[in-house]
Amino acid sequence: MHYLITGGAGFVGSHLGEELLQRGHHVAIIDDLSTGTIHNIRHLKTNPRFECVIDTCANRPLLAELVDGADVIFHMAAAVGVRLIVESPVRTIETNIKLTELVLEAASKKRKPVFVASTSECYGKSLEIPFREDQDLVLGPSSKGRWSYACSKLIDEFLAIAYYRERGLPTVVGRLFNTVGPRQTGQYGMVVPTFVKQALSGAPVTVFGDGQQSRCFTHVRDVVRALILLMDRADSYGEVFNIGNTEEVSIHGLAEQVVQRTQSTSPIVLVPYEKAYEPGFEDMPRRVPDIRKIQRLTGWTPTLGLSQILDDVIASFR
């Protein structure tokens, strides 16, 4: 099989490409390196079944050529990270919506199956825990920049489902819940690598807000396995799936575990949201996925817990 991964030099995209190559497939990636990095894929470049194109999906002729050569497309290219979203909302909206539209348009001409990466941010401020794919979504006002990311990814979902229903394009949407693992950086606000880097350097571990907000973290290897399973099945087309772990931890509890597992002497310091991001910043108190839908269809379940995730990230930084 020949796979195309947009954003293939990014954190998840590079792990996905690595796994597909290990399974004997051909992999082409396209990445403009705006958030991805050559370091993530340097170890893949000697593989004769790997092709790397440094460019943007906005290059229509190039995108069309890459789509033509692919059997399946994983659209992972996106603006990611809370800090980037808050600081560059125009870039976030344009990147997420425009590129997804271009990928779907190119794939539709050749009827190539497309996986569209979405996010748990789409559930917004919903208090209906655990989050189900068919439940109502509760977002904040448009005056709060944080919600621009969720809205842009929801448009991506609507586009993917519309292309499936109206034009018969095989599409699958996956809502990822806090994917973590080696090669992820804290550059754009990702909490686990940020905490690990701080703890290893002896710097204060900075917890935003009161630290009681909770999240569920999923190892990137489990996520990659889920993506491949979904795109191996025609009965996943036209559907939205949660992809995440159900092991919940408060952010303050996460900081405590990082300090303990790194054997660090770093203090844990609370930082108000308005100082960390922007005045009036809104956050979700909990974010827990209901994963029964993907389990019923594919049998997928996460196999790596938080302790293994933290140990892998710590080892990669060391």
JOGI-V56442 format. One record per residue. RES is the residue in three letters. PHI is phi in whole degrees, 0 to 359 (NA if undefined). OMEGA is omega as a letter, one per 30 degrees, with the letter a starting at -180 (NA if undefined). BURIAL is # if it has 9 or more other C-alpha atoms within 8 Angstrom, else .. Layout:
res:RES phi:PHI omega:OMEGA burial:BURIAL
res:RES phi:PHI omega:OMEGA burial:BURIAL
This chain:
res:MET phi:NA omega:l burial:.
res:HIS phi:248 omega:a burial:#
res:TYR phi:245 omega:l burial:#
res:LEU phi:245 omega:l burial:#
res:ILE phi:240 omega:l burial:#
res:THR phi:280 omega:a burial:#
res:GLY phi:68 omega:a burial:#
res:GLY phi:288 omega:l burial:#
res:ALA phi:264 omega:l burial:#
res:GLY phi:279 omega:a burial:#
res:PHE phi:300 omega:a burial:#
res:VAL phi:289 omega:a burial:#
res:GLY phi:302 omega:a burial:#
res:SER phi:290 omega:l burial:#
res:HIS phi:292 omega:l burial:#
res:LEU phi:296 omega:l burial:#
res:GLY phi:299 omega:l burial:#
res:GLU phi:300 omega:a burial:#
res:GLU phi:293 omega:l burial:#
res:LEU phi:296 omega:l burial:#
res:LEU phi:296 omega:l burial:#
res:GLN phi:297 omega:l burial:.
res:ARG phi:274 omega:l burial:.
res:GLY phi:93 omega:a burial:.
res:HIS phi:272 omega:l burial:#
res:HIS phi:263 omega:a burial:#
res:VAL phi:228 omega:l burial:#
res:ALA phi:245 omega:l burial:#
res:ILE phi:236 omega:l burial:#
res:ILE phi:230 omega:a burial:#
res:ASP phi:204 omega:l burial:#
res:ASP phi:267 omega:l burial:#
res:LEU phi:62 omega:l burial:#
res:SER phi:289 omega:l burial:.
res:THR phi:233 omega:l burial:.
res:GLY phi:279 omega:a burial:#
res:THR phi:209 omega:l burial:#
res:ILE phi:300 omega:l burial:.
res:HIS phi:304 omega:a burial:.
res:ASN phi:292 omega:a burial:#
res:ILE phi:239 omega:a burial:#
res:ARG phi:303 omega:a burial:.
res:HIS phi:286 omega:l burial:.
res:LEU phi:264 omega:a burial:.
res:LYS phi:290 omega:l burial:#
res:THR phi:274 omega:a burial:.
res:ASN phi:283 omega:a burial:.
res:PRO phi:294 omega:l burial:.
res:ARG phi:266 omega:a burial:.
res:PHE phi:245 omega:l burial:#
res:GLU phi:234 omega:a burial:#
res:CYS phi:239 omega:l burial:.
res:VAL phi:240 omega:l burial:.
res:ILE phi:266 omega:a burial:.
res:ASP phi:190 omega:a burial:.
res:THR phi:255 omega:l burial:.
res:CYS phi:294 omega:l burial:#
res:ALA phi:288 omega:l burial:.
res:ASN phi:280 omega:a burial:.
res:ARG phi:301 omega:a burial:.
res:PRO phi:300 omega:l burial:.
res:LEU phi:293 omega:l burial:.
res:LEU phi:300 omega:l burial:#
res:ALA phi:299 omega:l burial:#
res:GLU phi:295 omega:l burial:.
res:LEU phi:293 omega:l burial:#
res:VAL phi:296 omega:l burial:#
res:ASP phi:303 omega:a burial:.
res:GLY phi:274 omega:a burial:.
res:ALA phi:255 omega:l burial:#
res:ASP phi:269 omega:a burial:#
res:VAL phi:218 omega:a burial:#
res:ILE phi:241 omega:l burial:#
res:PHE phi:253 omega:a burial:#
res:HIS phi:267 omega:a burial:#
res:MET phi:254 omega:a burial:#
res:ALA phi:294 omega:a burial:#
res:ALA phi:191 omega:l burial:.
res:ALA phi:277 omega:a burial:#
res:VAL phi:228 omega:l burial:.
res:GLY phi:99 omega:a burial:#
res:VAL phi:301 omega:a burial:#
res:ARG phi:296 omega:l burial:#
res:LEU phi:296 omega:a burial:#
res:ILE phi:297 omega:a burial:#
res:VAL phi:289 omega:a burial:#
res:GLU phi:278 omega:a burial:.
res:SER phi:226 omega:a burial:.
res:PRO phi:295 omega:l burial:#
res:VAL phi:296 omega:l burial:.
res:ARG phi:301 omega:a burial:.
res:THR phi:301 omega:a burial:#
res:ILE phi:295 omega:a burial:#
res:GLU phi:295 omega:a burial:#
res:THR phi:298 omega:a burial:#
res:ASN phi:292 omega:a burial:#
res:ILE phi:278 omega:a burial:#
res:LYS phi:298 omega:a burial:#
res:LEU phi:293 omega:l burial:#
res:THR phi:297 omega:l burial:#
res:GLU phi:299 omega:a burial:#
res:LEU phi:294 omega:l burial:#
res:VAL phi:295 omega:l burial:#
res:LEU phi:296 omega:l burial:#
res:GLU phi:298 omega:a burial:.
res:ALA phi:294 omega:a burial:#
res:ALA phi:292 omega:a burial:#
res:SER phi:296 omega:a burial:#
res:LYS phi:295 omega:a burial:.
res:LYS phi:245 omega:l burial:.
res:ARG phi:55 omega:l burial:#
res:LYS phi:268 omega:a burial:#
res:PRO phi:302 omega:a burial:#
res:VAL phi:231 omega:l burial:#
res:PHE phi:265 omega:l burial:#
res:VAL phi:249 omega:a burial:#
res:ALA phi:281 omega:l burial:#
res:SER phi:243 omega:a burial:#
res:THR phi:210 omega:l burial:#
res:SER phi:292 omega:l burial:#
res:GLU phi:303 omega:a burial:.
res:CYS phi:298 omega:l burial:#
res:TYR phi:284 omega:l burial:#
res:GLY phi:57 omega:a burial:#
res:LYS phi:263 omega:l burial:#
res:SER phi:302 omega:l burial:#
res:LEU phi:255 omega:a burial:.
res:GLU phi:275 omega:a burial:.
res:ILE phi:256 omega:f burial:#
res:PRO phi:283 omega:a burial:.
res:PHE phi:288 omega:l burial:#
res:ARG phi:254 omega:a burial:#
res:GLU phi:297 omega:a burial:.
res:ASP phi:260 omega:a burial:.
res:GLN phi:274 omega:l burial:.
res:ASP phi:293 omega:a burial:.
res:LEU phi:253 omega:a burial:#
res:VAL phi:236 omega:a burial:.
res:LEU phi:254 omega:l burial:#
res:GLY phi:280 omega:a burial:#
res:PRO phi:289 omega:a burial:.
res:SER phi:292 omega:l burial:.
res:SER phi:286 omega:l burial:.
res:LYS phi:263 omega:a burial:#
res:GLY phi:302 omega:a burial:#
res:ARG phi:303 omega:a burial:#
res:TRP phi:280 omega:l burial:#
res:SER phi:297 omega:l burial:#
res:TYR phi:294 omega:l burial:#
res:ALA phi:301 omega:a burial:#
res:CYS phi:296 omega:a burial:#
res:SER phi:294 omega:l burial:#
res:LYS phi:288 omega:l burial:#
res:LEU phi:294 omega:l burial:#
res:ILE phi:300 omega:l burial:#
res:ASP phi:303 omega:l burial:#
res:GLU phi:297 omega:l burial:#
res:PHE phi:300 omega:l burial:.
res:LEU phi:297 omega:a burial:#
res:ALA phi:299 omega:a burial:#
res:ILE phi:291 omega:l burial:#
res:ALA phi:295 omega:l burial:#
res:TYR phi:296 omega:l burial:#
res:TYR phi:293 omega:a burial:#
res:ARG phi:285 omega:a burial:#
res:GLU phi:271 omega:a burial:.
res:ARG phi:243 omega:l burial:.
res:GLY phi:71 omega:l burial:.
res:LEU phi:281 omega:l burial:#
res:PRO phi:292 omega:l burial:#
res:THR phi:230 omega:l burial:#
res:VAL phi:226 omega:l burial:#
res:VAL phi:248 omega:l burial:#
res:GLY phi:238 omega:l burial:#
res:ARG phi:268 omega:a burial:#
res:LEU phi:274 omega:l burial:#
res:PHE phi:251 omega:l burial:#
res:ASN phi:43 omega:l burial:#
res:THR phi:286 omega:a burial:#
res:VAL phi:221 omega:l burial:#
res:GLY phi:162 omega:l burial:#
res:PRO phi:302 omega:l burial:.
res:ARG phi:82 omega:l burial:.
res:GLN phi:277 omega:l burial:.
res:THR phi:251 omega:l burial:.
res:GLY phi:265 omega:a burial:#
res:GLN phi:303 omega:a burial:.
res:TYR phi:247 omega:l burial:#
res:GLY phi:99 omega:l burial:#
res:MET phi:294 omega:a burial:#
res:VAL phi:286 omega:a burial:.
res:VAL phi:295 omega:l burial:#
res:PRO phi:297 omega:l burial:#
res:THR phi:296 omega:l burial:#
res:PHE phi:299 omega:a burial:#
res:VAL phi:297 omega:l burial:#
res:LYS phi:298 omega:l burial:#
res:GLN phi:297 omega:a burial:#
res:ALA phi:295 omega:a burial:#
res:LEU phi:292 omega:a burial:#
res:SER phi:269 omega:a burial:.
res:GLY phi:81 omega:l burial:#
res:ALA phi:280 omega:l burial:#
res:PRO phi:300 omega:l burial:#
res:VAL phi:273 omega:a burial:#
res:THR phi:266 omega:l burial:#
res:VAL phi:258 omega:a burial:#
res:PHE phi:277 omega:a burial:#
res:GLY phi:72 omega:l burial:#
res:ASP phi:269 omega:l burial:#
res:GLY phi:80 omega:a burial:#
res:GLN phi:273 omega:l burial:#
res:GLN phi:297 omega:a burial:#
res:SER phi:241 omega:l burial:#
res:ARG phi:218 omega:l burial:#
res:CYS phi:240 omega:a burial:#
res:PHE phi:250 omega:a burial:#
res:THR phi:241 omega:l burial:#
res:HIS phi:293 omega:a burial:#
res:VAL phi:301 omega:l burial:#
res:ARG phi:294 omega:l burial:.
res:ASP phi:293 omega:l burial:#
res:VAL phi:296 omega:l burial:#
res:VAL phi:301 omega:l burial:#
res:ARG phi:299 omega:l burial:.
res:ALA phi:295 omega:a burial:#
res:LEU phi:300 omega:a burial:#
res:ILE phi:293 omega:l burial:.
res:LEU phi:300 omega:a burial:#
res:LEU phi:296 omega:a burial:#
res:MET phi:279 omega:l burial:#
res:ASP phi:272 omega:a burial:.
res:ARG phi:234 omega:l burial:.
res:ALA phi:290 omega:a burial:.
res:ASP phi:281 omega:l burial:.
res:SER phi:267 omega:a burial:#
res:TYR phi:295 omega:l burial:#
res:GLY phi:79 omega:a burial:#
res:GLU phi:243 omega:l burial:#
res:VAL phi:246 omega:a burial:#
res:PHE phi:230 omega:l burial:#
res:ASN phi:285 omega:l burial:#
res:ILE phi:230 omega:a burial:#
res:GLY phi:188 omega:l burial:#
res:ASN phi:269 omega:l burial:#
res:THR phi:253 omega:l burial:#
res:GLU phi:280 omega:a burial:.
res:GLU phi:263 omega:l burial:#
res:VAL phi:214 omega:l burial:#
res:SER phi:288 omega:a burial:#
res:ILE phi:293 omega:l burial:#
res:HIS phi:293 omega:l burial:#
res:GLY phi:297 omega:l burial:#
res:LEU phi:298 omega:l burial:#
res:ALA phi:300 omega:l burial:#
res:GLU phi:297 omega:l burial:#
res:GLN phi:294 omega:l burial:.
res:VAL phi:297 omega:l burial:#
res:VAL phi:300 omega:a burial:#
res:GLN phi:294 omega:a burial:.
res:ARG phi:285 omega:l burial:#
res:THR phi:268 omega:a burial:#
res:GLN phi:55 omega:a burial:.
res:SER phi:268 omega:l burial:#
res:THR phi:257 omega:a burial:.
res:SER phi:297 omega:l burial:#
res:PRO phi:282 omega:l burial:.
res:ILE phi:260 omega:a burial:#
res:VAL phi:240 omega:l burial:.
res:LEU phi:275 omega:l burial:#
res:VAL phi:238 omega:l burial:#
res:PRO phi:301 omega:a burial:#
res:TYR phi:303 omega:a burial:#
res:GLU phi:295 omega:l burial:#
res:LYS phi:278 omega:a burial:.
res:ALA phi:285 omega:a burial:.
res:TYR phi:236 omega:a burial:#
res:GLU phi:204 omega:l burial:#
res:PRO phi:301 omega:l burial:.
res:GLY phi:78 omega:l burial:.
res:PHE phi:303 omega:a burial:#
res:GLU phi:249 omega:l burial:.
res:ASP phi:231 omega:l burial:.
res:MET phi:266 omega:l burial:.
res:PRO phi:291 omega:l burial:.
res:ARG phi:217 omega:l burial:#
res:ARG phi:212 omega:a burial:#
res:VAL phi:231 omega:a burial:#
res:PRO phi:272 omega:l burial:#
res:ASP phi:268 omega:a burial:#
res:ILE phi:250 omega:a burial:#
res:ARG phi:295 omega:a burial:.
res:LYS phi:295 omega:l burial:#
res:ILE phi:290 omega:l burial:#
res:GLN phi:295 omega:a burial:#
res:ARG phi:297 omega:a burial:.
res:LEU phi:281 omega:a burial:.
res:THR phi:243 omega:a burial:.
res:GLY phi:82 omega:a burial:.
res:TRP phi:292 omega:l burial:.
res:THR phi:210 omega:l burial:.
res:PRO phi:295 omega:a burial:#
res:THR phi:248 omega:a burial:.
res:LEU phi:246 omega:a burial:#
res:GLY phi:273 omega:a burial:#
res:LEU phi:298 omega:a burial:#
res:SER phi:298 omega:l burial:.
res:GLN phi:293 omega:l burial:.
res:ILE phi:301 omega:a burial:#
res:LEU phi:297 omega:a burial:#
res:ASP phi:298 omega:l burial:#
res:ASP phi:292 omega:l burial:#
res:VAL phi:292 omega:l burial:#
res:ILE phi:300 omega:l burial:#
res:ALA phi:297 omega:a burial:.
res:SER phi:292 omega:l burial:.
res:PHE phi:286 omega:l burial:.
res:ARG phi:288 omega:NA burial:.
